[in-house]
Amino acid sequence: MSGPQSTGQVPDAQGDSPPGRRDEDAKEGTQSSHRMLGFSDALLSIIATVMILPVTHTEISPEQEFDKSMQKLLATRIAVYLMTFLIVTVAWAAHIRLFQVVGKIDDTLALLNLACMMTITLLPYTFSLMVTFPDVPLGIFLFCVCVIAIGVVQVLIIGYAFHFPYLLNSQLRTSTHRAATRQHILLLVLRGPALCFAAAVFSLFFFPMSYLLMVTVIFLPYISKAASWCRDRLVGRRQPPDHGVELFASDLQEPLSKERVEAFSDGVYAIVATLLILDICEDNVPDPKDVTEKFRGSLVAALGEYGPHFLAYFGSFATVGLLWFAHHSLFLHVRKATQVMGLLNTLSLAFVGGLPLAYQQTSAFARQPRDELERVRISCAIIFFASIFQFAIWTAALLRQAETLQPAVRFGGQEHAFMFAKLALYPCASLLAFAATCLLSRFSTTIFHLMQISVPFAFLLLRLLVRLALVALRGLQSLRPARLPPGQASAADADTQSQLLPASR
């Protein structure tokens, strides 16, 4: 996703350069890129999230059954949405990598970045064409053209910054390997647009290959890493690159910019929460004519007809808010994020972006009660995948806990069991609700609403429940008959407890 953070780009505590540095930048006509990066992260998170709108607006009339053909149409649109969401995050990752090289901006660079952002804002429109006309290749072609244009603008940014070295970060500005680094960064930035160029060509005569190539864009860094590993195993390790080039190499285990990951993630959660209320405003305002004719002028009675919609809204907002809180709690204890953690975070955000679709499904219970079972299962699946990838982030962090996590949440830490329970709550609840609907399909709506109501209360009582569970577990361990000599048994128990249970306060 991105390379390591550059020390030459890090602002001060307020997010700006020191006063002396600002005066020097003013003389050079340059400025810190901090605010521009915040704007770019916000815009990219919005663009990635609104990709779900064409899927949520899939029209299903009350008379139309949610049959196999409709399920296939919705599944296809969800799959295309996930692909395009991940491609937007690839563009975001390239933006991170780009501005690890560029330390300052001037007016020209700011305008080039705006041109890049403007091109990115066209992606939702081209995605709408793709899902509305799935058999017409023009939507795929235009989507690929947009990605190519984004790559071209990023190449212009690289060329301009290297032409004026004072715009580069402090390390690269004094490096003797600037030309090699420029070539390396260009190769990293251009490989995605090159695959999209091939996808655009294939869209003219065999568009299924276009989808395959676009999926390859998402996993290209991991494919490259696997190919390099296989090559090293077969022909031996290559000569290591120059130090200046190696600094910006794209590697699976390099740390991500935690601050930008958090900013992008917060943007996605905020936009998803906003989309929920926009649906309420759009679909749940009574028509004045209906209020007069059907409800005898009573607006209260008219609003009562929308009660199930508001119930679905409150449940969906609580889900978004609690998933954000779990994400916040996790990254509060993350010291740095590997690229694998970044990929898992992106997958989680892709399903979080699908929560407006879950709201649309649950708000349709009253209009189409015969399809409630399928709609409940779709909603449970979206919530499960959004939360299970959060749990996977924590699991990946535990594999390298010494460098990725704060001591409190590592194995044996005071917050380890509590964090485990917090991240496991939604996966377990959604999976349990899905299984319950298979056994008690007649009560699927009741089961889903019960899950939405119970999980927030479980969050409130979670710390107490975890402490009670740990006390009970310690009690069971103390009752277990010892099979070893006393000294050895106590040492073994202590070792086991240190691995599974938090230290007593």
C-alpha positions, 0 to 999 in steps of 0.5 A: 500500500505504501512505503515508510514515512519520510522523516523530511515530511513530518510536520510539527505537533500542530501539523505545520512547519516551525516558524523559521521553516515557514518563513523560508518556505514563503521566500521559496514560494512553497508550503507544507503539504499537510493540509492538502494531504488531509483534503485529499484523504477526505475526498478519496474516502468520500469517493470510495464510499459513494461507490455503494450508491448505485448498488443501494439504489437497485430498484426492486418493486413491491410486486417483484420477488427477491428471486435467484435472478434478483439475487444474482444481479445484486451479488454482481453489483456488490462484487463490482462495487468491492473491486472499484472500492479497492481500486480507489484505495490503490489510488489513495495508496499511490498518493501516500507513496507519492507524497513521501517523496514530495516534501513541499508543494508550490502552486503548480503542484497544488493544481496538479493534485487538484487535477488528480482529485478531479479525475478521481471524482469521476470514478463513481459516475463511470461505476454507475455506468458499469452497473447500469449497463453491465453488457455495454463495455463503455462503462468499463472503458471509461473507468479504465481511462479515468485510472490511466488519467490519474496515473498520468497526472501522478507522473507529472507530479513526480516529474515536476518535483524531481525537476525542482529538487527543493520540493523533495523531502530532505533525505532525497534532496541531498541524495546521490540516487535521485535519478534511480529513485525517480525511475523506481517511483515511476515504475510503481505508479505506472504499473496500475495504469498500464494494467488498466490500459490493457483492460480498456483494450480488452473491454472493446472485444472481451470485457470479462478479461478487463475485470480480471486485469482490474482485480490484478491491479488491487493485488499487484504489490502482493503478486510482485512480492510473491514473484520476487520470493519465488525468483529468489528461491529459484535463481538466488537473491539479486544484488540489493538496490542502492540505499536511496532506492531501497528507502522507498521500496514497496514491501509487504512488511514496511510500515504505513502512515498510521495517521493517514490510515486513520484519517481515511478510515474515519472519513469512510465511517463518517460518510457511511453514517451520513449516507444513512440519514440522506436516505431517511431525508430522501425516502421518508418525507411524506407527500403533502397530498398524501398527508391531506388525503390519506391521513386527514392532515395529520403529519404525526399519523403519516410519519407513523407509517415510516416507523420501521424505516426509522428503526432500521436507521437507528440500528444501522447507525449504531452498527456504524458507530460501534464498528468505528469505535472498535476500529478506534480502540484498535488503532489506539493501541497500534504503534505502526501498521504493516502493509498486510494490516493496511490491506485488511483495513481496506477490505473492512472499509469496503464492507463498511461502505456496504452498510447503507445497502444493509440499511436499505435491505432492513428498511424494506421489511415492512414493504416486502415482508415475504423477502425478509429472510434473504434481506436479513442474511445479506445484512448479516453477511455485510456486518460479519465481513466488515467486523471480521476483517477488523479482527483480522487486523488485530490478528495480523498485528499480534503476529508482529506484536513487538513492533506493531502493538502497545504492550497493554494489548499484547499476549499477557497484557492487561487489555488483551482479553478486553480487546479480543472480546471487543473485536469478536463481538460483532462477528459472533453476533452477526454469525449467530443471527445468520445461523438463527435465521436458518433454523427459525426463518419465521422469526428472521426480522425479530432475530435481526432487530434483537441483534441490533439492540443487544450488541450496544448493551453488550458493548456497555457491559463488555468490560464487566463481562470480560472480568467475570469470565476471567475470574471464572477461568482462573477459578476453573484453573485453580480447581483443576487437579495437579498432575505435576509436582507442586513446584512444576505445576505452579510454574506451568500454570503461571506460564499458561496464565501469562499467555492467555490472561491479563496480569492482575492489577 
